[in-house]
Amino acid sequence: MNAIRLEEDQRVILNQYFSANTVDTIMPKGKSQQSELDRLNMRLLSFFQAAIQNELPPESHEVQRELKELLERVPVSIDELSDSKQYLEQKLDIYKSLLPVDVVEFAGQAIQVFYKKGNE
């Protein structure tokens, strides 16, 4: 019962930041999809933490390869979340506040490198 209420609360919060269509795309459709998204989140956060500890730069081949592989598995692209970078950054503040500062900074740098290389 609490899981259903939590999912409804998450949907309400996300609807404040994203369009209903985007929320429908990113919200899990069932337990298996929720488990897969949880695994992806944990893998990404664990990888970033390990990269920081091993002093890998965000632009390293290892970091960029892992980021590419994980982003390909996410059900919505960054472009679909926002029309402008500034708008997206404002909306992501809610998520940034839940993570360690070093992980947020590292992830931001790695994602910038990833998308900059994709646009070259």
Phi and psi restraints in degrees (range 20) as a CNS / XPLOR table:
assign (resid 1 and name C) (resid 2 and name N)
       (resid 2 and name CA) (resid 2 and name C) 1.0 -63.6 20.0 2
assign (resid 2 and name N) (resid 2 and name CA)
       (resid 2 and name C) (resid 3 and name N) 1.0 -35.5 20.0 2
assign (resid 2 and name C) (resid 3 and name N)
       (resid 3 and name CA) (resid 3 and name C) 1.0 -62.8 20.0 2
assign (resid 3 and name N) (resid 3 and name CA)
       (resid 3 and name C) (resid 4 and name N) 1.0 -41.0 20.0 2
assign (resid 3 and name C) (resid 4 and name N)
       (resid 4 and name CA) (resid 4 and name C) 1.0 -64.8 20.0 2
assign (resid 4 and name N) (resid 4 and name CA)
       (resid 4 and name C) (resid 5 and name N) 1.0 -44.5 20.0 2
assign (resid 4 and name C) (resid 5 and name N)
       (resid 5 and name CA) (resid 5 and name C) 1.0 -64.8 20.0 2
assign (resid 5 and name N) (resid 5 and name CA)
       (resid 5 and name C) (resid 6 and name N) 1.0 -40.1 20.0 2
assign (resid 5 and name C) (resid 6 and name N)
       (resid 6 and name CA) (resid 6 and name C) 1.0 -62.5 20.0 2
assign (resid 6 and name N) (resid 6 and name CA)
       (resid 6 and name C) (resid 7 and name N) 1.0 -43.5 20.0 2
assign (resid 6 and name C) (resid 7 and name N)
       (resid 7 and name CA) (resid 7 and name C) 1.0 -62.1 20.0 2
assign (resid 7 and name N) (resid 7 and name CA)
       (resid 7 and name C) (resid 8 and name N) 1.0 -42.0 20.0 2
assign (resid 7 and name C) (resid 8 and name N)
       (resid 8 and name CA) (resid 8 and name C) 1.0 -63.3 20.0 2
assign (resid 8 and name N) (resid 8 and name CA)
       (resid 8 and name C) (resid 9 and name N) 1.0 -41.6 20.0 2
assign (resid 8 and name C) (resid 9 and name N)
       (resid 9 and name CA) (resid 9 and name C) 1.0 -63.0 20.0 2
assign (resid 9 and name N) (resid 9 and name CA)
       (resid 9 and name C) (resid 10 and name N) 1.0 -41.9 20.0 2
assign (resid 9 and name C) (resid 10 and name N)
       (resid 10 and name CA) (resid 10 and name C) 1.0 -62.0 20.0 2
assign (resid 10 and name N) (resid 10 and name CA)
       (resid 10 and name C) (resid 11 and name N) 1.0 -42.3 20.0 2
assign (resid 10 and name C) (resid 11 and name N)
       (resid 11 and name CA) (resid 11 and name C) 1.0 -62.1 20.0 2
assign (resid 11 and name N) (resid 11 and name CA)
       (resid 11 and name C) (resid 12 and name N) 1.0 -42.8 20.0 2
assign (resid 11 and name C) (resid 12 and name N)
       (resid 12 and name CA) (resid 12 and name C) 1.0 -61.1 20.0 2
assign (resid 12 and name N) (resid 12 and name CA)
       (resid 12 and name C) (resid 13 and name N) 1.0 -45.7 20.0 2
assign (resid 12 and name C) (resid 13 and name N)
       (resid 13 and name CA) (resid 13 and name C) 1.0 -63.6 20.0 2
assign (resid 13 and name N) (resid 13 and name CA)
       (resid 13 and name C) (resid 14 and name N) 1.0 -47.3 20.0 2
assign (resid 13 and name C) (resid 14 and name N)
       (resid 14 and name CA) (resid 14 and name C) 1.0 -62.9 20.0 2
assign (resid 14 and name N) (resid 14 and name CA)
       (resid 14 and name C) (resid 15 and name N) 1.0 -35.0 20.0 2
assign (resid 14 and name C) (resid 15 and name N)
       (resid 15 and name CA) (resid 15 and name C) 1.0 -64.3 20.0 2
assign (resid 15 and name N) (resid 15 and name CA)
       (resid 15 and name C) (resid 16 and name N) 1.0 -21.6 20.0 2
assign (resid 15 and name C) (resid 16 and name N)
       (resid 16 and name CA) (resid 16 and name C) 1.0 -73.1 20.0 2
assign (resid 16 and name N) (resid 16 and name CA)
       (resid 16 and name C) (resid 17 and name N) 1.0 -23.6 20.0 2
assign (resid 16 and name C) (resid 17 and name N)
       (resid 17 and name CA) (resid 17 and name C) 1.0 -108.4 20.0 2
assign (resid 17 and name N) (resid 17 and name CA)
       (resid 17 and name C) (resid 18 and name N) 1.0 -28.2 20.0 2
assign (resid 17 and name C) (resid 18 and name N)
       (resid 18 and name CA) (resid 18 and name C) 1.0 -131.2 20.0 2
assign (resid 18 and name N) (resid 18 and name CA)
       (resid 18 and name C) (resid 19 and name N) 1.0 164.1 20.0 2
assign (resid 18 and name C) (resid 19 and name N)
       (resid 19 and name CA) (resid 19 and name C) 1.0 -68.2 20.0 2
assign (resid 19 and name N) (resid 19 and name CA)
       (resid 19 and name C) (resid 20 and name N) 1.0 158.0 20.0 2
assign (resid 19 and name C) (resid 20 and name N)
       (resid 20 and name CA) (resid 20 and name C) 1.0 -60.1 20.0 2
assign (resid 20 and name N) (resid 20 and name CA)
       (resid 20 and name C) (resid 21 and name N) 1.0 -37.8 20.0 2
assign (resid 20 and name C) (resid 21 and name N)
       (resid 21 and name CA) (resid 21 and name C) 1.0 -62.8 20.0 2
assign (resid 21 and name N) (resid 21 and name CA)
       (resid 21 and name C) (resid 22 and name N) 1.0 -43.8 20.0 2
assign (resid 21 and name C) (resid 22 and name N)
       (resid 22 and name CA) (resid 22 and name C) 1.0 -65.8 20.0 2
assign (resid 22 and name N) (resid 22 and name CA)
       (resid 22 and name C) (resid 23 and name N) 1.0 -41.8 20.0 2
assign (resid 22 and name C) (resid 23 and name N)
       (resid 23 and name CA) (resid 23 and name C) 1.0 -61.2 20.0 2
assign (resid 23 and name N) (resid 23 and name CA)
       (resid 23 and name C) (resid 24 and name N) 1.0 -43.0 20.0 2
assign (resid 23 and name C) (resid 24 and name N)
       (resid 24 and name CA) (resid 24 and name C) 1.0 -61.4 20.0 2
assign (resid 24 and name N) (resid 24 and name CA)
       (resid 24 and name C) (resid 25 and name N) 1.0 -35.3 20.0 2
assign (resid 24 and name C) (resid 25 and name N)
       (resid 25 and name CA) (resid 25 and name C) 1.0 -70.9 20.0 2
assign (resid 25 and name N) (resid 25 and name CA)
       (resid 25 and name C) (resid 26 and name N) 1.0 -41.3 20.0 2
assign (resid 25 and name C) (resid 26 and name N)
       (resid 26 and name CA) (resid 26 and name C) 1.0 -88.5 20.0 2
assign (resid 26 and name N) (resid 26 and name CA)
       (resid 26 and name C) (resid 27 and name N) 1.0 -18.8 20.0 2
assign (resid 26 and name C) (resid 27 and name N)
       (resid 27 and name CA) (resid 27 and name C) 1.0 -75.6 20.0 2
assign (resid 27 and name N) (resid 27 and name CA)
       (resid 27 and name C) (resid 28 and name N) 1.0 135.5 20.0 2
assign (resid 27 and name C) (resid 28 and name N)
       (resid 28 and name CA) (resid 28 and name C) 1.0 -62.7 20.0 2
assign (resid 28 and name N) (resid 28 and name CA)
       (resid 28 and name C) (resid 29 and name N) 1.0 145.5 20.0 2
assign (resid 28 and name C) (resid 29 and name N)
       (resid 29 and name CA) (resid 29 and name C) 1.0 -92.3 20.0 2
assign (resid 29 and name N) (resid 29 and name CA)
       (resid 29 and name C) (resid 30 and name N) 1.0 -8.8 20.0 2
assign (resid 29 and name C) (resid 30 and name N)
       (resid 30 and name CA) (resid 30 and name C) 1.0 -173.0 20.0 2
assign (resid 30 and name N) (resid 30 and name CA)
       (resid 30 and name C) (resid 31 and name N) 1.0 -179.3 20.0 2
assign (resid 30 and name C) (resid 31 and name N)
       (resid 31 and name CA) (resid 31 and name C) 1.0 -61.8 20.0 2
assign (resid 31 and name N) (resid 31 and name CA)
       (resid 31 and name C) (resid 32 and name N) 1.0 -41.2 20.0 2
assign (resid 31 and name C) (resid 32 and name N)
       (resid 32 and name CA) (resid 32 and name C) 1.0 -66.3 20.0 2
assign (resid 32 and name N) (resid 32 and name CA)
       (resid 32 and name C) (resid 33 and name N) 1.0 -40.4 20.0 2
assign (resid 32 and name C) (resid 33 and name N)
       (resid 33 and name CA) (resid 33 and name C) 1.0 -68.0 20.0 2
assign (resid 33 and name N) (resid 33 and name CA)
       (resid 33 and name C) (resid 34 and name N) 1.0 -37.0 20.0 2
assign (resid 33 and name C) (resid 34 and name N)
       (resid 34 and name CA) (resid 34 and name C) 1.0 -63.4 20.0 2
assign (resid 34 and name N) (resid 34 and name CA)
       (resid 34 and name C) (resid 35 and name N) 1.0 -42.6 20.0 2
assign (resid 34 and name C) (resid 35 and name N)
       (resid 35 and name CA) (resid 35 and name C) 1.0 -62.8 20.0 2
assign (resid 35 and name N) (resid 35 and name CA)
       (resid 35 and name C) (resid 36 and name N) 1.0 -41.3 20.0 2
assign (resid 35 and name C) (resid 36 and name N)
       (resid 36 and name CA) (resid 36 and name C) 1.0 -64.5 20.0 2
assign (resid 36 and name N) (resid 36 and name CA)
       (resid 36 and name C) (resid 37 and name N) 1.0 -43.6 20.0 2
assign (resid 36 and name C) (resid 37 and name N)
       (resid 37 and name CA) (resid 37 and name C) 1.0 -64.8 20.0 2
assign (resid 37 and name N) (resid 37 and name CA)
       (resid 37 and name C) (resid 38 and name N) 1.0 -38.0 20.0 2
assign (resid 37 and name C) (resid 38 and name N)
       (resid 38 and name CA) (resid 38 and name C) 1.0 -62.8 20.0 2
assign (resid 38 and name N) (resid 38 and name CA)
       (resid 38 and name C) (resid 39 and name N) 1.0 -42.4 20.0 2
assign (resid 38 and name C) (resid 39 and name N)
       (resid 39 and name CA) (resid 39 and name C) 1.0 -63.8 20.0 2
assign (resid 39 and name N) (resid 39 and name CA)
       (resid 39 and name C) (resid 40 and name N) 1.0 -42.3 20.0 2
assign (resid 39 and name C) (resid 40 and name N)
       (resid 40 and name CA) (resid 40 and name C) 1.0 -62.1 20.0 2
assign (resid 40 and name N) (resid 40 and name CA)
       (resid 40 and name C) (resid 41 and name N) 1.0 -45.3 20.0 2
assign (resid 40 and name C) (resid 41 and name N)
       (resid 41 and name CA) (resid 41 and name C) 1.0 -61.1 20.0 2
assign (resid 41 and name N) (resid 41 and name CA)
       (resid 41 and name C) (resid 42 and name N) 1.0 -45.8 20.0 2
assign (resid 41 and name C) (resid 42 and name N)
       (resid 42 and name CA) (resid 42 and name C) 1.0 -64.4 20.0 2
assign (resid 42 and name N) (resid 42 and name CA)
       (resid 42 and name C) (resid 43 and name N) 1.0 -42.4 20.0 2
assign (resid 42 and name C) (resid 43 and name N)
       (resid 43 and name CA) (resid 43 and name C) 1.0 -61.9 20.0 2
assign (resid 43 and name N) (resid 43 and name CA)
       (resid 43 and name C) (resid 44 and name N) 1.0 -45.3 20.0 2
assign (resid 43 and name C) (resid 44 and name N)
       (resid 44 and name CA) (resid 44 and name C) 1.0 -64.6 20.0 2
assign (resid 44 and name N) (resid 44 and name CA)
       (resid 44 and name C) (resid 45 and name N) 1.0 -47.3 20.0 2
assign (resid 44 and name C) (resid 45 and name N)
       (resid 45 and name CA) (resid 45 and name C) 1.0 -64.8 20.0 2
assign (resid 45 and name N) (resid 45 and name CA)
       (resid 45 and name C) (resid 46 and name N) 1.0 -40.9 20.0 2
assign (resid 45 and name C) (resid 46 and name N)
       (resid 46 and name CA) (resid 46 and name C) 1.0 -64.1 20.0 2
assign (resid 46 and name N) (resid 46 and name CA)
       (resid 46 and name C) (resid 47 and name N) 1.0 -42.0 20.0 2
assign (resid 46 and name C) (resid 47 and name N)
       (resid 47 and name CA) (resid 47 and name C) 1.0 -63.7 20.0 2
assign (resid 47 and name N) (resid 47 and name CA)
       (resid 47 and name C) (resid 48 and name N) 1.0 -46.0 20.0 2
assign (resid 47 and name C) (resid 48 and name N)
       (resid 48 and name CA) (resid 48 and name C) 1.0 -60.6 20.0 2
assign (resid 48 and name N) (resid 48 and name CA)
       (resid 48 and name C) (resid 49 and name N) 1.0 -42.6 20.0 2
assign (resid 48 and name C) (resid 49 and name N)
       (resid 49 and name CA) (resid 49 and name C) 1.0 -62.2 20.0 2
assign (resid 49 and name N) (resid 49 and name CA)
       (resid 49 and name C) (resid 50 and name N) 1.0 -43.8 20.0 2
assign (resid 49 and name C) (resid 50 and name N)
       (resid 50 and name CA) (resid 50 and name C) 1.0 -65.0 20.0 2
assign (resid 50 and name N) (resid 50 and name CA)
       (resid 50 and name C) (resid 51 and name N) 1.0 -40.2 20.0 2
assign (resid 50 and name C) (resid 51 and name N)
       (resid 51 and name CA) (resid 51 and name C) 1.0 -62.3 20.0 2
assign (resid 51 and name N) (resid 51 and name CA)
       (resid 51 and name C) (resid 52 and name N) 1.0 -40.9 20.0 2
assign (resid 51 and name C) (resid 52 and name N)
       (resid 52 and name CA) (resid 52 and name C) 1.0 -63.5 20.0 2
assign (resid 52 and name N) (resid 52 and name CA)
       (resid 52 and name C) (resid 53 and name N) 1.0 -47.3 20.0 2
assign (resid 52 and name C) (resid 53 and name N)
       (resid 53 and name CA) (resid 53 and name C) 1.0 -63.5 20.0 2
assign (resid 53 and name N) (resid 53 and name CA)
       (resid 53 and name C) (resid 54 and name N) 1.0 -34.6 20.0 2
assign (resid 53 and name C) (resid 54 and name N)
       (resid 54 and name CA) (resid 54 and name C) 1.0 -89.2 20.0 2
assign (resid 54 and name N) (resid 54 and name CA)
       (resid 54 and name C) (resid 55 and name N) 1.0 6.2 20.0 2
assign (resid 54 and name C) (resid 55 and name N)
       (resid 55 and name CA) (resid 55 and name C) 1.0 57.9 20.0 2
assign (resid 55 and name N) (resid 55 and name CA)
       (resid 55 and name C) (resid 56 and name N) 1.0 36.7 20.0 2
assign (resid 55 and name C) (resid 56 and name N)
       (resid 56 and name CA) (resid 56 and name C) 1.0 -80.1 20.0 2
assign (resid 56 and name N) (resid 56 and name CA)
       (resid 56 and name C) (resid 57 and name N) 1.0 131.7 20.0 2
assign (resid 56 and name C) (resid 57 and name N)
       (resid 57 and name CA) (resid 57 and name C) 1.0 -73.9 20.0 2
assign (resid 57 and name N) (resid 57 and name CA)
       (resid 57 and name C) (resid 58 and name N) 1.0 151.9 20.0 2
assign (resid 57 and name C) (resid 58 and name N)
       (resid 58 and name CA) (resid 58 and name C) 1.0 -56.9 20.0 2
assign (resid 58 and name N) (resid 58 and name CA)
       (resid 58 and name C) (resid 59 and name N) 1.0 -27.2 20.0 2
assign (resid 58 and name C) (resid 59 and name N)
       (resid 59 and name CA) (resid 59 and name C) 1.0 -88.2 20.0 2
assign (resid 59 and name N) (resid 59 and name CA)
       (resid 59 and name C) (resid 60 and name N) 1.0 1.3 20.0 2
assign (resid 59 and name C) (resid 60 and name N)
       (resid 60 and name CA) (resid 60 and name C) 1.0 -63.3 20.0 2
assign (resid 60 and name N) (resid 60 and name CA)
       (resid 60 and name C) (resid 61 and name N) 1.0 153.2 20.0 2
assign (resid 60 and name C) (resid 61 and name N)
       (resid 61 and name CA) (resid 61 and name C) 1.0 -58.4 20.0 2
assign (resid 61 and name N) (resid 61 and name CA)
       (resid 61 and name C) (resid 62 and name N) 1.0 -42.0 20.0 2
assign (resid 61 and name C) (resid 62 and name N)
       (resid 62 and name CA) (resid 62 and name C) 1.0 -61.2 20.0 2
assign (resid 62 and name N) (resid 62 and name CA)
       (resid 62 and name C) (resid 63 and name N) 1.0 -46.3 20.0 2
assign (resid 62 and name C) (resid 63 and name N)
       (resid 63 and name CA) (resid 63 and name C) 1.0 -65.5 20.0 2
assign (resid 63 and name N) (resid 63 and name CA)
       (resid 63 and name C) (resid 64 and name N) 1.0 -46.3 20.0 2
assign (resid 63 and name C) (resid 64 and name N)
       (resid 64 and name CA) (resid 64 and name C) 1.0 -65.9 20.0 2
assign (resid 64 and name N) (resid 64 and name CA)
       (resid 64 and name C) (resid 65 and name N) 1.0 -37.2 20.0 2
assign (resid 64 and name C) (resid 65 and name N)
       (resid 65 and name CA) (resid 65 and name C) 1.0 -64.9 20.0 2
assign (resid 65 and name N) (resid 65 and name CA)
       (resid 65 and name C) (resid 66 and name N) 1.0 -45.7 20.0 2
assign (resid 65 and name C) (resid 66 and name N)
       (resid 66 and name CA) (resid 66 and name C) 1.0 -64.6 20.0 2
assign (resid 66 and name N) (resid 66 and name CA)
       (resid 66 and name C) (resid 67 and name N) 1.0 -43.2 20.0 2
assign (resid 66 and name C) (resid 67 and name N)
       (resid 67 and name CA) (resid 67 and name C) 1.0 -61.4 20.0 2
assign (resid 67 and name N) (resid 67 and name CA)
       (resid 67 and name C) (resid 68 and name N) 1.0 -44.4 20.0 2
assign (resid 67 and name C) (resid 68 and name N)
       (resid 68 and name CA) (resid 68 and name C) 1.0 -60.0 20.0 2
assign (resid 68 and name N) (resid 68 and name CA)
       (resid 68 and name C) (resid 69 and name N) 1.0 -46.6 20.0 2
assign (resid 68 and name C) (resid 69 and name N)
       (resid 69 and name CA) (resid 69 and name C) 1.0 -61.6 20.0 2
assign (resid 69 and name N) (resid 69 and name CA)
       (resid 69 and name C) (resid 70 and name N) 1.0 -42.5 20.0 2
assign (resid 69 and name C) (resid 70 and name N)
       (resid 70 and name CA) (resid 70 and name C) 1.0 -72.3 20.0 2
assign (resid 70 and name N) (resid 70 and name CA)
       (resid 70 and name C) (resid 71 and name N) 1.0 -41.1 20.0 2
assign (resid 70 and name C) (resid 71 and name N)
       (resid 71 and name CA) (resid 71 and name C) 1.0 -65.8 20.0 2
assign (resid 71 and name N) (resid 71 and name CA)
       (resid 71 and name C) (resid 72 and name N) 1.0 -28.5 20.0 2
assign (resid 71 and name C) (resid 72 and name N)
       (resid 72 and name CA) (resid 72 and name C) 1.0 -66.8 20.0 2
assign (resid 72 and name N) (resid 72 and name CA)
       (resid 72 and name C) (resid 73 and name N) 1.0 -20.6 20.0 2
assign (resid 72 and name C) (resid 73 and name N)
       (resid 73 and name CA) (resid 73 and name C) 1.0 -96.0 20.0 2
assign (resid 73 and name N) (resid 73 and name CA)
       (resid 73 and name C) (resid 74 and name N) 1.0 -5.9 20.0 2
assign (resid 73 and name C) (resid 74 and name N)
       (resid 74 and name CA) (resid 74 and name C) 1.0 -79.5 20.0 2
assign (resid 74 and name N) (resid 74 and name CA)
       (resid 74 and name C) (resid 75 and name N) 1.0 137.7 20.0 2
assign (resid 74 and name C) (resid 75 and name N)
       (resid 75 and name CA) (resid 75 and name C) 1.0 -73.1 20.0 2
assign (resid 75 and name N) (resid 75 and name CA)
       (resid 75 and name C) (resid 76 and name N) 1.0 -5.7 20.0 2
assign (resid 75 and name C) (resid 76 and name N)
       (resid 76 and name CA) (resid 76 and name C) 1.0 -144.6 20.0 2
assign (resid 76 and name N) (resid 76 and name CA)
       (resid 76 and name C) (resid 77 and name N) 1.0 142.9 20.0 2
assign (resid 76 and name C) (resid 77 and name N)
       (resid 77 and name CA) (resid 77 and name C) 1.0 -88.9 20.0 2
assign (resid 77 and name N) (resid 77 and name CA)
       (resid 77 and name C) (resid 78 and name N) 1.0 162.0 20.0 2
assign (resid 77 and name C) (resid 78 and name N)
       (resid 78 and name CA) (resid 78 and name C) 1.0 -59.4 20.0 2
assign (resid 78 and name N) (resid 78 and name CA)
       (resid 78 and name C) (resid 79 and name N) 1.0 -38.1 20.0 2
assign (resid 78 and name C) (resid 79 and name N)
       (resid 79 and name CA) (resid 79 and name C) 1.0 -61.3 20.0 2
assign (resid 79 and name N) (resid 79 and name CA)
       (resid 79 and name C) (resid 80 and name N) 1.0 -33.6 20.0 2
assign (resid 79 and name C) (resid 80 and name N)
       (resid 80 and name CA) (resid 80 and name C) 1.0 -73.5 20.0 2
assign (resid 80 and name N) (resid 80 and name CA)
       (resid 80 and name C) (resid 81 and name N) 1.0 -21.5 20.0 2
assign (resid 80 and name C) (resid 81 and name N)
       (resid 81 and name CA) (resid 81 and name C) 1.0 -80.0 20.0 2
assign (resid 81 and name N) (resid 81 and name CA)
       (resid 81 and name C) (resid 82 and name N) 1.0 -22.8 20.0 2
assign (resid 81 and name C) (resid 82 and name N)
       (resid 82 and name CA) (resid 82 and name C) 1.0 -160.6 20.0 2
assign (resid 82 and name N) (resid 82 and name CA)
       (resid 82 and name C) (resid 83 and name N) 1.0 153.5 20.0 2
assign (resid 82 and name C) (resid 83 and name N)
       (resid 83 and name CA) (resid 83 and name C) 1.0 -87.2 20.0 2
assign (resid 83 and name N) (resid 83 and name CA)
       (resid 83 and name C) (resid 84 and name N) 1.0 -21.5 20.0 2
assign (resid 83 and name C) (resid 84 and name N)
       (resid 84 and name CA) (resid 84 and name C) 1.0 -139.3 20.0 2
assign (resid 84 and name N) (resid 84 and name CA)
       (resid 84 and name C) (resid 85 and name N) 1.0 150.3 20.0 2
assign (resid 84 and name C) (resid 85 and name N)
       (resid 85 and name CA) (resid 85 and name C) 1.0 -60.9 20.0 2
assign (resid 85 and name N) (resid 85 and name CA)
       (resid 85 and name C) (resid 86 and name N) 1.0 -42.2 20.0 2
assign (resid 85 and name C) (resid 86 and name N)
       (resid 86 and name CA) (resid 86 and name C) 1.0 -63.2 20.0 2
assign (resid 86 and name N) (resid 86 and name CA)
       (resid 86 and name C) (resid 87 and name N) 1.0 -42.4 20.0 2
assign (resid 86 and name C) (resid 87 and name N)
       (resid 87 and name CA) (resid 87 and name C) 1.0 -61.4 20.0 2
assign (resid 87 and name N) (resid 87 and name CA)
       (resid 87 and name C) (resid 88 and name N) 1.0 -44.6 20.0 2
assign (resid 87 and name C) (resid 88 and name N)
       (resid 88 and name CA) (resid 88 and name C) 1.0 -62.9 20.0 2
assign (resid 88 and name N) (resid 88 and name CA)
       (resid 88 and name C) (resid 89 and name N) 1.0 -44.1 20.0 2
assign (resid 88 and name C) (resid 89 and name N)
       (resid 89 and name CA) (resid 89 and name C) 1.0 -60.1 20.0 2
assign (resid 89 and name N) (resid 89 and name CA)
       (resid 89 and name C) (resid 90 and name N) 1.0 -39.5 20.0 2
assign (resid 89 and name C) (resid 90 and name N)
       (resid 90 and name CA) (resid 90 and name C) 1.0 -63.5 20.0 2
assign (resid 90 and name N) (resid 90 and name CA)
       (resid 90 and name C) (resid 91 and name N) 1.0 -40.5 20.0 2
assign (resid 90 and name C) (resid 91 and name N)
       (resid 91 and name CA) (resid 91 and name C) 1.0 -73.0 20.0 2
assign (resid 91 and name N) (resid 91 and name CA)
       (resid 91 and name C) (resid 92 and name N) 1.0 -27.7 20.0 2
assign (resid 91 and name C) (resid 92 and name N)
       (resid 92 and name CA) (resid 92 and name C) 1.0 -81.8 20.0 2
assign (resid 92 and name N) (resid 92 and name CA)
       (resid 92 and name C) (resid 93 and name N) 1.0 -8.9 20.0 2
assign (resid 92 and name C) (resid 93 and name N)
       (resid 93 and name CA) (resid 93 and name C) 1.0 -55.5 20.0 2
assign (resid 93 and name N) (resid 93 and name CA)
       (resid 93 and name C) (resid 94 and name N) 1.0 -36.2 20.0 2
assign (resid 93 and name C) (resid 94 and name N)
       (resid 94 and name CA) (resid 94 and name C) 1.0 -61.6 20.0 2
assign (resid 94 and name N) (resid 94 and name CA)
       (resid 94 and name C) (resid 95 and name N) 1.0 -36.7 20.0 2
assign (resid 94 and name C) (resid 95 and name N)
       (resid 95 and name CA) (resid 95 and name C) 1.0 -78.5 20.0 2
assign (resid 95 and name N) (resid 95 and name CA)
       (resid 95 and name C) (resid 96 and name N) 1.0 -37.5 20.0 2
assign (resid 95 and name C) (resid 96 and name N)
       (resid 96 and name CA) (resid 96 and name C) 1.0 -60.8 20.0 2
assign (resid 96 and name N) (resid 96 and name CA)
       (resid 96 and name C) (resid 97 and name N) 1.0 -34.1 20.0 2
assign (resid 96 and name C) (resid 97 and name N)
       (resid 97 and name CA) (resid 97 and name C) 1.0 -67.7 20.0 2
assign (resid 97 and name N) (resid 97 and name CA)
       (resid 97 and name C) (resid 98 and name N) 1.0 -15.4 20.0 2
assign (resid 97 and name C) (resid 98 and name N)
       (resid 98 and name CA) (resid 98 and name C) 1.0 -91.6 20.0 2
assign (resid 98 and name N) (resid 98 and name CA)
       (resid 98 and name C) (resid 99 and name N) 1.0 -7.8 20.0 2
assign (resid 98 and name C) (resid 99 and name N)
       (resid 99 and name CA) (resid 99 and name C) 1.0 -115.1 20.0 2
assign (resid 99 and name N) (resid 99 and name CA)
       (resid 99 and name C) (resid 100 and name N) 1.0 157.2 20.0 2
assign (resid 99 and name C) (resid 100 and name N)
       (resid 100 and name CA) (resid 100 and name C) 1.0 -60.9 20.0 2
assign (resid 100 and name N) (resid 100 and name CA)
       (resid 100 and name C) (resid 101 and name N) 1.0 144.2 20.0 2
assign (resid 100 and name C) (resid 101 and name N)
       (resid 101 and name CA) (resid 101 and name C) 1.0 -56.7 20.0 2
assign (resid 101 and name N) (resid 101 and name CA)
       (resid 101 and name C) (resid 102 and name N) 1.0 -43.5 20.0 2
assign (resid 101 and name C) (resid 102 and name N)
       (resid 102 and name CA) (resid 102 and name C) 1.0 -63.9 20.0 2
assign (resid 102 and name N) (resid 102 and name CA)
       (resid 102 and name C) (resid 103 and name N) 1.0 -35.6 20.0 2
assign (resid 102 and name C) (resid 103 and name N)
       (resid 103 and name CA) (resid 103 and name C) 1.0 -69.6 20.0 2
assign (resid 103 and name N) (resid 103 and name CA)
       (resid 103 and name C) (resid 104 and name N) 1.0 -41.5 20.0 2
assign (resid 103 and name C) (resid 104 and name N)
       (resid 104 and name CA) (resid 104 and name C) 1.0 -61.5 20.0 2
assign (resid 104 and name N) (resid 104 and name CA)
       (resid 104 and name C) (resid 105 and name N) 1.0 -46.6 20.0 2
assign (resid 104 and name C) (resid 105 and name N)
       (resid 105 and name CA) (resid 105 and name C) 1.0 -63.9 20.0 2
assign (resid 105 and name N) (resid 105 and name CA)
       (resid 105 and name C) (resid 106 and name N) 1.0 -45.3 20.0 2
assign (resid 105 and name C) (resid 106 and name N)
       (resid 106 and name CA) (resid 106 and name C) 1.0 -61.7 20.0 2
assign (resid 106 and name N) (resid 106 and name CA)
       (resid 106 and name C) (resid 107 and name N) 1.0 -47.8 20.0 2
assign (resid 106 and name C) (resid 107 and name N)
       (resid 107 and name CA) (resid 107 and name C) 1.0 -60.3 20.0 2
assign (resid 107 and name N) (resid 107 and name CA)
       (resid 107 and name C) (resid 108 and name N) 1.0 -43.5 20.0 2
assign (resid 107 and name C) (resid 108 and name N)
       (resid 108 and name CA) (resid 108 and name C) 1.0 -59.9 20.0 2
assign (resid 108 and name N) (resid 108 and name CA)
       (resid 108 and name C) (resid 109 and name N) 1.0 -44.0 20.0 2
assign (resid 108 and name C) (resid 109 and name N)
       (resid 109 and name CA) (resid 109 and name C) 1.0 -65.7 20.0 2
assign (resid 109 and name N) (resid 109 and name CA)
       (resid 109 and name C) (resid 110 and name N) 1.0 -44.0 20.0 2
assign (resid 109 and name C) (resid 110 and name N)
       (resid 110 and name CA) (resid 110 and name C) 1.0 -62.7 20.0 2
assign (resid 110 and name N) (resid 110 and name CA)
       (resid 110 and name C) (resid 111 and name N) 1.0 -42.0 20.0 2
assign (resid 110 and name C) (resid 111 and name N)
       (resid 111 and name CA) (resid 111 and name C) 1.0 -67.2 20.0 2
assign (resid 111 and name N) (resid 111 and name CA)
       (resid 111 and name C) (resid 112 and name N) 1.0 -39.3 20.0 2
assign (resid 111 and name C) (resid 112 and name N)
       (resid 112 and name CA) (resid 112 and name C) 1.0 -60.6 20.0 2
assign (resid 112 and name N) (resid 112 and name CA)
       (resid 112 and name C) (resid 113 and name N) 1.0 -45.7 20.0 2
assign (resid 112 and name C) (resid 113 and name N)
       (resid 113 and name CA) (resid 113 and name C) 1.0 -61.0 20.0 2
assign (resid 113 and name N) (resid 113 and name CA)
       (resid 113 and name C) (resid 114 and name N) 1.0 -44.7 20.0 2
assign (resid 113 and name C) (resid 114 and name N)
       (resid 114 and name CA) (resid 114 and name C) 1.0 -57.3 20.0 2
assign (resid 114 and name N) (resid 114 and name CA)
       (resid 114 and name C) (resid 115 and name N) 1.0 -49.1 20.0 2
assign (resid 114 and name C) (resid 115 and name N)
       (resid 115 and name CA) (resid 115 and name C) 1.0 -76.4 20.0 2
assign (resid 115 and name N) (resid 115 and name CA)
       (resid 115 and name C) (resid 116 and name N) 1.0 -28.8 20.0 2
assign (resid 115 and name C) (resid 116 and name N)
       (resid 116 and name CA) (resid 116 and name C) 1.0 -66.7 20.0 2
assign (resid 116 and name N) (resid 116 and name CA)
       (resid 116 and name C) (resid 117 and name N) 1.0 -44.3 20.0 2
assign (resid 116 and name C) (resid 117 and name N)
       (resid 117 and name CA) (resid 117 and name C) 1.0 -64.6 20.0 2
assign (resid 117 and name N) (resid 117 and name CA)
       (resid 117 and name C) (resid 118 and name N) 1.0 -35.1 20.0 2
assign (resid 117 and name C) (resid 118 and name N)
       (resid 118 and name CA) (resid 118 and name C) 1.0 -69.2 20.0 2
assign (resid 118 and name N) (resid 118 and name CA)
       (resid 118 and name C) (resid 119 and name N) 1.0 -23.1 20.0 2
assign (resid 118 and name C) (resid 119 and name N)
       (resid 119 and name CA) (resid 119 and name C) 1.0 -96.2 20.0 2
assign (resid 119 and name N) (resid 119 and name CA)
       (resid 119 and name C) (resid 120 and name N) 1.0 -1.0 20.0 2
